[in-house]
């Protein structure tokens, strides 16, 4: 039997609660789970979420958390997700103890689209992997010297991501 890995996938499902965005990220969760691994979804962007019903930034995150919860439930991932709302760093989904245990015991974290606000907070994960889902977009920002992407480049250069 192949080795079963614990994998964390990052994404923007609650951030932009729309069908196409769901598929951009849930495909990684479902595909890796189908391979037999223990998969969790973490959303920790540091950004205020968009609410399509309000037509802009959400007044709070209830709509976004409910949306993410429903998506995860639909795919049988009820107890396999965590979402951090930037205001007061509020977490939803997994309780803090379980969330910390998952981070400490994870074999791989896939930082899809580089959405993690502070990837250094996940350095206890054995392997951090950056998936550039928007080729050229990232490279242009790096070439322009955009500060947040410079931090990412420095982490990549240290072989941490």
VMD Tcl script that builds the backbone (N, CA, C; Angstrom):
set m [mol new atoms 483]
animate dup $m
set s [atomselect $m all]
$s set {name element resname resid chain x y z} {
  {N N UNK 1 A 0.847 -1.191 0.000}
  {CA C UNK 1 A 0.000 0.000 0.000}
  {C C UNK 1 A 0.887 1.247 0.000}
  {N N UNK 2 A 0.590 2.205 -0.874}
  {CA C UNK 2 A 1.384 3.446 -0.918}
  {C C UNK 2 A 1.231 4.249 0.371}
  {N N UNK 3 A 2.207 5.078 0.626}
  {CA C UNK 3 A 2.218 5.941 1.797}
  {C C UNK 3 A 1.060 6.934 1.733}
  {N N UNK 4 A 0.318 7.047 2.857}
  {CA C UNK 4 A -0.767 8.027 2.935}
  {C C UNK 4 A -0.207 9.303 3.539}
  {N N UNK 5 A -0.296 10.398 2.801}
  {CA C UNK 5 A 0.226 11.683 3.240}
  {C C UNK 5 A -0.885 12.567 3.777}
  {N N UNK 6 A -0.520 13.452 4.682}
  {CA C UNK 6 A -1.442 14.498 5.129}
  {C C UNK 6 A -1.087 15.748 4.331}
  {N N UNK 7 A -2.072 16.287 3.610}
  {CA C UNK 7 A -1.840 17.400 2.686}
  {C C UNK 7 A -2.800 18.542 3.011}
  {N N UNK 8 A -2.272 19.763 3.035}
  {CA C UNK 8 A -3.084 20.975 3.185}
  {C C UNK 8 A -3.058 21.698 1.842}
  {N N UNK 9 A -4.243 22.088 1.373}
  {CA C UNK 9 A -4.382 22.860 0.138}
  {C C UNK 9 A -4.880 24.250 0.523}
  {N N UNK 10 A -4.267 25.289 -0.028}
  {CA C UNK 10 A -4.753 26.648 0.207}
  {C C UNK 10 A -5.563 27.111 -1.007}
  {N N UNK 11 A -6.405 28.115 -0.796}
  {CA C UNK 11 A -7.194 28.605 -1.917}
  {C C UNK 11 A -8.003 29.836 -1.589}
  {N N UNK 12 A -8.969 30.131 -2.473}
  {CA C UNK 12 A -9.773 31.358 -2.388}
  {C C UNK 12 A -11.285 31.083 -2.478}
  {N N UNK 13 A -11.732 29.928 -2.060}
  {CA C UNK 13 A -13.142 29.562 -2.226}
  {C C UNK 13 A -14.064 30.516 -1.473}
  {N N UNK 14 A -13.766 30.823 -0.229}
  {CA C UNK 14 A -14.607 31.752 0.540}
  {C C UNK 14 A -14.342 33.196 0.140}
  {N N UNK 15 A -13.121 33.482 -0.254}
  {CA C UNK 15 A -12.741 34.840 -0.638}
  {C C UNK 15 A -13.582 35.349 -1.810}
  {N N UNK 16 A -13.738 34.487 -2.803}
  {CA C UNK 16 A -14.526 34.811 -4.003}
  {C C UNK 16 A -15.540 33.692 -4.223}
  {N N UNK 17 A -16.676 33.722 -3.527}
  {CA C UNK 17 A -17.629 32.622 -3.552}
  {C C UNK 17 A -18.414 32.531 -4.869}
  {N N UNK 18 A -17.735 31.979 -5.869}
  {CA C UNK 18 A -18.322 31.823 -7.194}
  {C C UNK 18 A -17.878 30.463 -7.755}
  {N N UNK 19 A -18.729 29.871 -8.558}
  {CA C UNK 19 A -18.503 28.526 -9.067}
  {C C UNK 19 A -17.138 28.284 -9.680}
  {N N UNK 20 A -16.688 29.165 -10.566}
  {CA C UNK 20 A -15.408 28.962 -11.232}
  {C C UNK 20 A -14.237 28.976 -10.272}
  {N N UNK 21 A -14.319 29.823 -9.253}
  {CA C UNK 21 A -13.254 29.896 -8.257}
  {C C UNK 21 A -13.240 28.618 -7.425}
  {N N UNK 22 A -14.431 28.107 -7.095}
  {CA C UNK 22 A -14.500 26.842 -6.357}
  {C C UNK 22 A -13.724 25.777 -7.114}
  {N N UNK 23 A -13.983 25.637 -8.401}
  {CA C UNK 23 A -13.331 24.578 -9.180}
  {C C UNK 23 A -11.837 24.794 -9.325}
  {N N UNK 24 A -11.397 26.050 -9.331}
  {CA C UNK 24 A -9.961 26.325 -9.393}
  {C C UNK 24 A -9.209 25.641 -8.246}
  {N N UNK 25 A -9.830 25.580 -7.075}
  {CA C UNK 25 A -9.146 25.084 -5.881}
  {C C UNK 25 A -9.623 23.710 -5.432}
  {N N UNK 26 A -10.908 23.429 -5.559}
  {CA C UNK 26 A -11.419 22.148 -5.065}
  {C C UNK 26 A -10.867 20.981 -5.883}
  {N N UNK 27 A -10.462 21.246 -7.135}
  {CA C UNK 27 A -9.899 20.164 -7.952}
  {C C UNK 27 A -8.651 19.562 -7.292}
  {N N UNK 28 A -7.844 20.381 -6.651}
  {CA C UNK 28 A -6.651 19.873 -5.961}
  {C C UNK 28 A -7.055 19.018 -4.766}
  {N N UNK 29 A -8.020 19.514 -3.981}
  {CA C UNK 29 A -8.481 18.791 -2.797}
  {C C UNK 29 A -9.051 17.434 -3.203}
  {N N UNK 30 A -9.941 17.442 -4.185}
  {CA C UNK 30 A -10.590 16.190 -4.592}
  {C C UNK 30 A -9.618 15.233 -5.257}
  {N N UNK 31 A -8.750 15.745 -6.101}
  {CA C UNK 31 A -7.791 14.878 -6.794}
  {C C UNK 31 A -6.821 14.210 -5.837}
  {N N UNK 32 A -6.307 14.964 -4.891}
  {CA C UNK 32 A -5.352 14.399 -3.936}
  {C C UNK 32 A -6.057 13.450 -2.978}
  {N N UNK 33 A -7.281 13.763 -2.601}
  {CA C UNK 33 A -8.058 12.835 -1.763}
  {C C UNK 33 A -8.317 11.540 -2.523}
  {N N UNK 34 A -8.639 11.649 -3.809}
  {CA C UNK 34 A -8.908 10.457 -4.616}
  {C C UNK 34 A -7.676 9.548 -4.706}
  {N N UNK 35 A -6.503 10.134 -4.594}
  {CA C UNK 35 A -5.265 9.347 -4.578}
  {C C UNK 35 A -5.063 8.637 -3.235}
  {N N UNK 36 A -5.951 8.897 -2.270}
  {CA C UNK 36 A -5.901 8.191 -0.997}
  {C C UNK 36 A -5.243 8.940 0.148}
  {N N UNK 37 A -5.005 10.227 -0.034}
  {CA C UNK 37 A -4.337 11.000 1.007}
  {C C UNK 37 A -5.337 11.713 1.914}
  {N N UNK 38 A -4.865 12.109 3.085}
  {CA C UNK 38 A -5.653 12.819 4.087}
  {C C UNK 38 A -5.534 14.314 3.783}
  {N N UNK 39 A -6.594 14.917 3.215}
  {CA C UNK 39 A -6.517 16.274 2.679}
  {C C UNK 39 A -7.362 17.256 3.493}
  {N N UNK 40 A -6.768 18.435 3.708}
  {CA C UNK 40 A -7.445 19.540 4.380}
  {C C UNK 40 A -7.365 20.772 3.488}
  {N N UNK 41 A -8.372 21.626 3.612}
  {CA C UNK 41 A -8.401 22.896 2.876}
  {C C UNK 41 A -8.287 24.029 3.885}
  {N N UNK 42 A -7.273 24.903 3.714}
  {CA C UNK 42 A -7.088 26.067 4.579}
  {C C UNK 42 A -7.143 27.323 3.723}
  {N N UNK 43 A -7.909 28.288 4.184}
  {CA C UNK 43 A -7.980 29.578 3.491}
  {C C UNK 43 A -7.529 30.653 4.468}
  {N N UNK 44 A -6.374 31.235 4.165}
  {CA C UNK 44 A -5.724 32.163 5.083}
  {C C UNK 44 A -5.048 33.268 4.269}
  {N N UNK 45 A -5.862 34.076 3.596}
  {CA C UNK 45 A -5.341 35.055 2.634}
  {C C UNK 45 A -4.998 36.406 3.254}
  {N N UNK 46 A -5.583 36.710 4.401}
  {CA C UNK 46 A -5.373 38.025 4.993}
  {C C UNK 46 A -6.178 39.118 4.303}
  {N N UNK 47 A -7.058 38.731 3.381}
  {CA C UNK 47 A -7.858 39.707 2.627}
  {C C UNK 47 A -9.309 39.675 3.072}
  {N N UNK 48 A -9.928 40.843 3.015}
  {CA C UNK 48 A -11.350 40.945 3.316}
  {C C UNK 48 A -12.119 40.266 2.182}
  {N N UNK 49 A -13.106 39.404 2.489}
  {CA C UNK 49 A -13.790 38.655 1.434}
  {C C UNK 49 A -14.778 39.499 0.620}
  {N N UNK 50 A -15.018 39.017 -0.583}
  {CA C UNK 50 A -15.997 39.606 -1.502}
  {C C UNK 50 A -17.340 38.923 -1.272}
  {N N UNK 51 A -18.420 39.703 -1.257}
  {CA C UNK 51 A -19.759 39.145 -1.121}
  {C C UNK 51 A -20.572 39.556 -2.340}
  {N N UNK 52 A -20.873 38.616 -3.241}
  {CA C UNK 52 A -21.608 38.968 -4.456}
  {C C UNK 52 A -23.029 39.463 -4.185}
  {N N UNK 53 A -23.629 39.060 -3.069}
  {CA C UNK 53 A -24.975 39.547 -2.740}
  {C C UNK 53 A -24.958 41.011 -2.333}
  {N N UNK 54 A -23.845 41.461 -1.762}
  {CA C UNK 54 A -23.711 42.854 -1.359}
  {C C UNK 54 A -23.038 43.690 -2.444}
  {N N UNK 55 A -22.507 43.008 -3.462}
  {CA C UNK 55 A -21.880 43.709 -4.578}
  {C C UNK 55 A -20.523 44.316 -4.273}
  {N N UNK 56 A -19.830 43.771 -3.314}
  {CA C UNK 56 A -18.507 44.291 -2.971}
  {C C UNK 56 A -17.936 43.577 -1.769}
  {N N UNK 57 A -17.085 44.284 -1.042}
  {CA C UNK 57 A -16.495 43.672 0.147}
  {C C UNK 57 A -17.586 43.341 1.157}
  {N N UNK 58 A -17.426 42.196 1.806}
  {CA C UNK 58 A -18.415 41.731 2.776}
  {C C UNK 58 A -18.414 42.607 4.020}
  {N N UNK 59 A -19.601 42.817 4.584}
  {CA C UNK 59 A -19.695 43.557 5.848}
  {C C UNK 59 A -19.180 42.702 6.995}
  {N N UNK 60 A -19.383 41.406 6.879}
  {CA C UNK 60 A -18.816 40.418 7.795}
  {C C UNK 60 A -18.562 39.167 6.955}
  {N N UNK 61 A -18.174 38.091 7.559}
  {CA C UNK 61 A -17.802 36.927 6.753}
  {C C UNK 61 A -18.830 35.801 6.799}
  {N N UNK 62 A -19.999 36.040 7.379}
  {CA C UNK 62 A -20.978 34.960 7.546}
  {C C UNK 62 A -21.354 34.322 6.205}
  {N N UNK 63 A -21.654 35.139 5.196}
  {CA C UNK 63 A -22.019 34.606 3.886}
  {C C UNK 63 A -20.887 33.733 3.339}
  {N N UNK 64 A -19.666 34.221 3.450}
  {CA C UNK 64 A -18.504 33.532 2.893}
  {C C UNK 64 A -18.212 32.224 3.626}
  {N N UNK 65 A -18.316 32.257 4.949}
  {CA C UNK 65 A -18.089 31.045 5.740}
  {C C UNK 65 A -19.174 30.018 5.447}
  {N N UNK 66 A -20.430 30.463 5.362}
  {CA C UNK 66 A -21.519 29.536 5.029}
  {C C UNK 66 A -21.319 28.930 3.647}
  {N N UNK 67 A -20.888 29.738 2.704}
  {CA C UNK 67 A -20.636 29.263 1.342}
  {C C UNK 67 A -19.554 28.179 1.356}
  {N N UNK 68 A -18.432 28.473 2.026}
  {CA C UNK 68 A -17.341 27.505 2.105}
  {C C UNK 68 A -17.789 26.238 2.827}
  {N N UNK 69 A -18.509 26.389 3.905}
  {CA C UNK 69 A -19.009 25.234 4.654}
  {C C UNK 69 A -19.895 24.356 3.771}
  {N N UNK 70 A -20.768 24.974 2.997}
  {CA C UNK 70 A -21.648 24.213 2.100}
  {C C UNK 70 A -20.864 23.494 1.008}
  {N N UNK 71 A -19.863 24.153 0.444}
  {CA C UNK 71 A -19.023 23.516 -0.580}
  {C C UNK 71 A -18.323 22.300 0.014}
  {N N UNK 72 A -17.714 22.487 1.166}
  {CA C UNK 72 A -16.979 21.381 1.798}
  {C C UNK 72 A -17.919 20.240 2.168}
  {N N UNK 73 A -19.090 20.570 2.675}
  {CA C UNK 73 A -20.079 19.549 3.015}
  {C C UNK 73 A -20.517 18.774 1.778}
  {N N UNK 74 A -20.734 19.473 0.688}
  {CA C UNK 74 A -21.148 18.838 -0.570}
  {C C UNK 74 A -20.164 17.751 -0.998}
  {N N UNK 75 A -18.888 17.970 -0.733}
  {CA C UNK 75 A -17.857 17.012 -1.144}
  {C C UNK 75 A -17.399 16.100 -0.007}
  {N N UNK 76 A -18.165 16.067 1.094}
  {CA C UNK 76 A -17.828 15.176 2.203}
  {C C UNK 76 A -16.598 15.614 2.984}
  {N N UNK 77 A -16.372 16.915 3.062}
  {CA C UNK 77 A -15.194 17.464 3.736}
  {C C UNK 77 A -15.589 18.353 4.922}
  {N N UNK 78 A -16.677 17.967 5.599}
  {CA C UNK 78 A -17.233 18.794 6.676}
  {C C UNK 78 A -16.221 19.193 7.744}
  {N N UNK 79 A -15.378 18.292 8.129}
  {CA C UNK 79 A -14.431 18.552 9.223}
  {C C UNK 79 A -13.003 18.638 8.703}
  {N N UNK 80 A -12.856 19.146 7.474}
  {CA C UNK 80 A -11.550 19.159 6.821}
  {C C UNK 80 A -11.181 20.538 6.287}
  {N N UNK 81 A -11.740 21.605 6.872}
  {CA C UNK 81 A -11.449 22.945 6.356}
  {C C UNK 81 A -11.295 23.950 7.491}
  {N N UNK 82 A -10.573 25.021 7.163}
  {CA C UNK 82 A -10.389 26.134 8.096}
  {C C UNK 82 A -10.314 27.426 7.288}
  {N N UNK 83 A -10.934 28.458 7.819}
  {CA C UNK 83 A -10.949 29.767 7.161}
  {C C UNK 83 A -10.617 30.839 8.195}
  {N N UNK 84 A -9.656 31.703 7.858}
  {CA C UNK 84 A -9.317 32.817 8.756}
  {C C UNK 84 A -9.852 34.112 8.173}
  {N N UNK 85 A -10.723 34.769 8.951}
  {CA C UNK 85 A -11.247 36.084 8.612}
  {C C UNK 85 A -10.255 37.095 9.176}
  {N N UNK 86 A -9.781 38.054 8.359}
  {CA C UNK 86 A -8.688 38.917 8.809}
  {C C UNK 86 A -9.015 39.816 9.998}
  {N N UNK 87 A -10.288 40.156 10.166}
  {CA C UNK 87 A -10.633 41.034 11.278}
  {C C UNK 87 A -10.468 40.251 12.575}
  {N N UNK 88 A -9.588 40.675 13.411}
  {CA C UNK 88 A -9.277 40.023 14.690}
  {C C UNK 88 A -8.772 38.593 14.495}
  {N N UNK 89 A -8.352 38.259 13.296}
  {CA C UNK 89 A -7.804 36.936 13.004}
  {C C UNK 89 A -8.729 35.818 13.492}
  {N N UNK 90 A -10.003 35.912 13.122}
  {CA C UNK 90 A -10.993 34.927 13.543}
  {C C UNK 90 A -10.931 33.697 12.642}
  {N N UNK 91 A -10.892 32.512 13.260}
  {CA C UNK 91 A -10.889 31.259 12.505}
  {C C UNK 91 A -12.263 30.611 12.559}
  {N N UNK 92 A -12.615 29.934 11.477}
  {CA C UNK 92 A -13.854 29.171 11.374}
  {C C UNK 92 A -13.501 27.784 10.844}
  {N N UNK 93 A -14.402 26.839 11.054}
  {CA C UNK 93 A -14.157 25.483 10.590}
  {C C UNK 93 A -13.489 24.673 11.677}
  {N N UNK 94 A -12.299 24.165 11.399}
  {CA C UNK 94 A -11.578 23.348 12.372}
  {C C UNK 94 A -11.314 24.108 13.668}
  {N N UNK 95 A -11.507 23.447 14.811}
  {CA C UNK 95 A -11.131 24.079 16.081}
  {C C UNK 95 A -9.620 24.301 16.133}
  {N N UNK 96 A -9.194 25.245 16.945}
  {CA C UNK 96 A -7.784 25.641 16.990}
  {C C UNK 96 A -6.841 24.463 17.248}
  {N N UNK 97 A -7.176 23.610 18.205}
  {CA C UNK 97 A -6.305 22.480 18.522}
  {C C UNK 97 A -6.111 21.552 17.337}
  {N N UNK 98 A -7.198 21.232 16.658}
  {CA C UNK 98 A -7.116 20.349 15.485}
  {C C UNK 98 A -6.363 21.032 14.351}
  {N N UNK 99 A -6.635 22.313 14.140}
  {CA C UNK 99 A -5.951 23.072 13.079}
  {C C UNK 99 A -4.436 23.058 13.310}
  {N N UNK 100 A -4.016 23.317 14.537}
  {CA C UNK 100 A -2.593 23.315 14.856}
  {C C UNK 100 A -1.990 21.930 14.700}
  {N N UNK 101 A -2.735 20.909 15.079}
  {CA C UNK 101 A -2.252 19.530 14.939}
  {C C UNK 101 A -2.077 19.170 13.466}
  {N N UNK 102 A -3.021 19.596 12.632}
  {CA C UNK 102 A -2.921 19.329 11.189}
  {C C UNK 102 A -1.678 20.015 10.614}
  {N N UNK 103 A -1.455 21.262 10.980}
  {CA C UNK 103 A -0.283 21.993 10.472}
  {C C UNK 103 A 1.008 21.300 10.908}
  {N N UNK 104 A 1.100 20.924 12.176}
  {CA C UNK 104 A 2.323 20.296 12.690}
  {C C UNK 104 A 2.577 18.918 12.084}
  {N N UNK 105 A 1.517 18.210 11.721}
  {CA C UNK 105 A 1.681 16.842 11.226}
  {C C UNK 105 A 1.596 16.728 9.703}
  {N N UNK 106 A 1.331 17.835 9.018}
  {CA C UNK 106 A 1.177 17.781 7.552}
  {C C UNK 106 A 2.498 17.453 6.871}
  {N N UNK 107 A 2.400 16.635 5.844}
  {CA C UNK 107 A 3.561 16.284 5.030}
  {C C UNK 107 A 3.808 17.323 3.944}
  {N N UNK 108 A 2.720 17.869 3.391}
  {CA C UNK 108 A 2.818 18.806 2.269}
  {C C UNK 108 A 1.756 19.892 2.427}
  {N N UNK 109 A 2.122 21.116 2.103}
  {CA C UNK 109 A 1.161 22.206 1.966}
  {C C UNK 109 A 1.300 22.739 0.552}
  {N N UNK 110 A 0.199 22.729 -0.205}
  {CA C UNK 110 A 0.182 23.299 -1.552}
  {C C UNK 110 A -0.385 24.707 -1.459}
  {N N UNK 111 A 0.474 25.688 -1.638}
  {CA C UNK 111 A 0.080 27.098 -1.620}
  {C C UNK 111 A -0.328 27.460 -3.053}
  {N N UNK 112 A -1.570 27.143 -3.383}
  {CA C UNK 112 A -2.074 27.331 -4.743}
  {C C UNK 112 A -2.282 28.825 -4.996}
  {N N UNK 113 A -1.724 29.316 -6.061}
  {CA C UNK 113 A -1.806 30.724 -6.457}
  {C C UNK 113 A -1.078 31.651 -5.493}
  {N N UNK 114 A -0.325 31.097 -4.570}
  {CA C UNK 114 A 0.394 31.933 -3.606}
  {C C UNK 114 A -0.536 32.736 -2.722}
  {N N UNK 115 A -1.695 32.172 -2.358}
  {CA C UNK 115 A -2.713 32.947 -1.645}
  {C C UNK 115 A -2.464 33.093 -0.150}
  {N N UNK 116 A -1.566 32.310 0.425}
  {CA C UNK 116 A -1.322 32.437 1.862}
  {C C UNK 116 A -0.715 33.797 2.178}
  {N N UNK 117 A -1.331 34.511 3.107}
  {CA C UNK 117 A -0.838 35.836 3.476}
  {C C UNK 117 A 0.539 35.748 4.133}
  {N N UNK 118 A 0.733 34.739 4.964}
  {CA C UNK 118 A 1.990 34.575 5.697}
  {C C UNK 118 A 2.434 33.111 5.620}
  {N N UNK 119 A 2.999 32.724 4.492}
  {CA C UNK 119 A 3.400 31.310 4.360}
  {C C UNK 119 A 4.404 30.878 5.420}
  {N N UNK 120 A 5.152 31.815 5.985}
  {CA C UNK 120 A 6.122 31.466 7.017}
  {C C UNK 120 A 5.447 30.882 8.255}
  {N N UNK 121 A 4.151 31.160 8.458}
  {CA C UNK 121 A 3.419 30.587 9.592}
  {C C UNK 121 A 3.189 29.084 9.422}
  {N N UNK 122 A 3.492 28.568 8.261}
  {CA C UNK 122 A 3.279 27.154 7.973}
  {C C UNK 122 A 4.594 26.400 7.777}
  {N N UNK 123 A 5.685 26.979 8.222}
  {CA C UNK 123 A 7.002 26.372 8.001}
  {C C UNK 123 A 7.209 25.060 8.760}
  {N N UNK 124 A 6.327 24.728 9.708}
  {CA C UNK 124 A 6.463 23.441 10.385}
  {C C UNK 124 A 6.013 22.286 9.491}
  {N N UNK 125 A 5.297 22.590 8.405}
  {CA C UNK 125 A 4.917 21.555 7.445}
  {C C UNK 125 A 6.194 21.062 6.772}
  {N N UNK 126 A 6.291 19.753 6.575}
  {CA C UNK 126 A 7.529 19.164 6.045}
  {C C UNK 126 A 7.917 19.718 4.676}
  {N N UNK 127 A 6.960 19.850 3.760}
  {CA C UNK 127 A 7.240 20.372 2.413}
  {C C UNK 127 A 6.212 21.435 2.076}
  {N N UNK 128 A 6.686 22.626 1.741}
  {CA C UNK 128 A 5.821 23.702 1.291}
  {C C UNK 128 A 6.015 23.835 -0.219}
  {N N UNK 129 A 4.901 23.790 -0.949}
  {CA C UNK 129 A 4.954 23.808 -2.407}
  {C C UNK 129 A 4.122 24.979 -2.913}
  {N N UNK 130 A 4.710 25.756 -3.799}
  {CA C UNK 130 A 4.007 26.879 -4.426}
  {C C UNK 130 A 3.553 26.441 -5.808}
  {N N UNK 131 A 2.251 26.551 -6.065}
  {CA C UNK 131 A 1.707 26.251 -7.391}
  {C C UNK 131 A 1.297 27.568 -8.029}
  {N N UNK 132 A 1.975 27.919 -9.094}
  {CA C UNK 132 A 1.678 29.157 -9.816}
  {C C UNK 132 A 0.556 28.886 -10.804}
  {N N UNK 133 A -0.660 29.198 -10.389}
  {CA C UNK 133 A -1.823 28.903 -11.234}
  {C C UNK 133 A -2.112 30.014 -12.243}
  {N N UNK 134 A -1.352 31.099 -12.180}
  {CA C UNK 134 A -1.499 32.218 -13.114}
  {C C UNK 134 A -0.145 32.550 -13.737}
  {N N UNK 135 A 0.379 31.687 -14.608}
  {CA C UNK 135 A 1.694 31.969 -15.189}
  {C C UNK 135 A 1.731 33.346 -15.853}
  {N N UNK 136 A 2.847 33.971 -15.783}
  {CA C UNK 136 A 3.182 35.297 -16.285}
  {C C UNK 136 A 2.731 36.370 -15.290}
  {N N UNK 137 A 1.534 36.266 -14.745}
  {CA C UNK 137 A 1.038 37.218 -13.753}
  {C C UNK 137 A 2.057 37.380 -12.631}
  {N N UNK 138 A 2.509 36.270 -12.062}
  {CA C UNK 138 A 3.468 36.288 -10.967}
  {C C UNK 138 A 4.821 36.820 -11.428}
  {N N UNK 139 A 5.275 36.372 -12.573}
  {CA C UNK 139 A 6.585 36.770 -13.066}
  {C C UNK 139 A 6.645 38.279 -13.343}
  {N N UNK 140 A 5.571 38.858 -13.828}
  {CA C UNK 140 A 5.534 40.300 -14.061}
  {C C UNK 140 A 5.633 41.047 -12.734}
  {N N UNK 141 A 4.909 40.579 -11.729}
  {CA C UNK 141 A 4.988 41.228 -10.418}
  {C C UNK 141 A 6.390 41.115 -9.833}
  {N N UNK 142 A 7.024 39.975 -10.003}
  {CA C UNK 142 A 8.403 39.822 -9.528}
  {C C UNK 142 A 9.341 40.765 -10.267}
  {N N UNK 143 A 9.182 40.851 -11.593}
  {CA C UNK 143 A 10.045 41.718 -12.400}
  {C C UNK 143 A 9.871 43.186 -12.025}
  {N N UNK 144 A 8.661 43.558 -11.634}
  {CA C UNK 144 A 8.397 44.944 -11.228}
  {C C UNK 144 A 8.868 45.242 -9.810}
  {N N UNK 145 A 9.243 44.190 -9.087}
  {CA C UNK 145 A 9.730 44.378 -7.722}
  {C C UNK 145 A 8.650 44.562 -6.684}
  {N N UNK 146 A 7.447 44.053 -6.954}
  {CA C UNK 146 A 6.348 44.199 -6.003}
  {C C UNK 146 A 6.730 43.551 -4.673}
  {N N UNK 147 A 6.592 44.270 -3.578}
  {CA C UNK 147 A 7.109 43.854 -2.274}
  {C C UNK 147 A 6.581 42.506 -1.807}
  {N N UNK 148 A 5.272 42.267 -1.890}
  {CA C UNK 148 A 4.750 40.998 -1.389}
  {C C UNK 148 A 5.290 39.813 -2.194}
  {N N UNK 149 A 5.564 40.028 -3.459}
  {CA C UNK 149 A 6.118 38.956 -4.277}
  {C C UNK 149 A 7.625 38.809 -4.043}
  {N N UNK 150 A 8.289 39.867 -3.601}
  {CA C UNK 150 A 9.709 39.745 -3.246}
  {C C UNK 150 A 9.862 38.798 -2.059}
  {N N UNK 151 A 8.942 38.911 -1.082}
  {CA C UNK 151 A 8.975 38.003 0.067}
  {C C UNK 151 A 8.806 36.562 -0.398}
  {N N UNK 152 A 7.870 36.351 -1.320}
  {CA C UNK 152 A 7.647 35.013 -1.850}
  {C C UNK 152 A 8.895 34.520 -2.568}
  {N N UNK 153 A 9.505 35.372 -3.370}
  {CA C UNK 153 A 10.715 34.974 -4.094}
  {C C UNK 153 A 11.819 34.595 -3.114}
  {N N UNK 154 A 11.964 35.347 -2.029}
  {CA C UNK 154 A 12.986 35.033 -1.041}
  {C C UNK 154 A 12.739 33.665 -0.400}
  {N N UNK 155 A 11.489 33.356 -0.116}
  {CA C UNK 155 A 11.167 32.036 0.429}
  {C C UNK 155 A 11.478 30.947 -0.588}
  {N N UNK 156 A 11.128 31.191 -1.852}
  {CA C UNK 156 A 11.399 30.212 -2.897}
  {C C UNK 156 A 12.907 30.003 -3.059}
  {N N UNK 157 A 13.659 31.063 -3.007}
  {CA C UNK 157 A 15.110 30.966 -3.151}
  {C C UNK 157 A 15.756 30.198 -2.003}
  {N N UNK 158 A 15.120 30.216 -0.840}
  {CA C UNK 158 A 15.647 29.458 0.305}
  {C C UNK 158 A 15.136 28.024 0.277}
  {N N UNK 159 A 14.451 27.652 -0.833}
  {CA C UNK 159 A 13.920 26.296 -1.007}
  {C C UNK 159 A 12.920 25.909 0.074}
  {N N UNK 160 A 12.210 26.885 0.589}
  {CA C UNK 160 A 11.194 26.606 1.589}
  {C C UNK 160 A 9.830 26.402 0.949}
  {N N UNK 161 A 9.639 26.891 -0.259}
  {CA C UNK 161 A 8.349 26.716 -0.939}
  {C C UNK 161 A 8.588 26.099 -2.290}
}
mol reanalyze $m
mol bondsrecalc $m
mol representation Tube
mol addrep $m
